[in-house]
């Protein structure tokens, strides 16, 4: 079973993504901050990371940078409520950029693409 690390500070997003991704057959590990995400990244060795950008403490761009330095081949999907981050040079290191929505078909398609 493929393991996904979900790093997002919003409880509702955590619940929605977890339920939808577990229904697709993935194991989902959650973290609510970049720092917690880095710890679980090191402890759990996920197959893919879904990462929010705006979080308290270490933001998603910094978390992405640290994860890619440790494992450049690890697929990371940035998931943000803000479309303008697509233009941020730091976001370019991600493998996908998905704008948050209650319809997560775009996110599930990106996950399938990187884990198949």
CORNOR-V556839 format. One line per field, one symbol per residue. psi: psi as a letter, one per 20 degrees, with the letter a starting at -180 (. if undefined). A space follows every 50 residues. Layout:
BEGIN
psi: ???
END
This chain:
BEGIN
psi: pqpppoopiogggggggggghhhijqpppqqirhghggghghhimriqpp pqgoqqcprhggggghghhhnhipppopoqiohiihiphhhhirhqoppq qhokhgghgggggij.
END
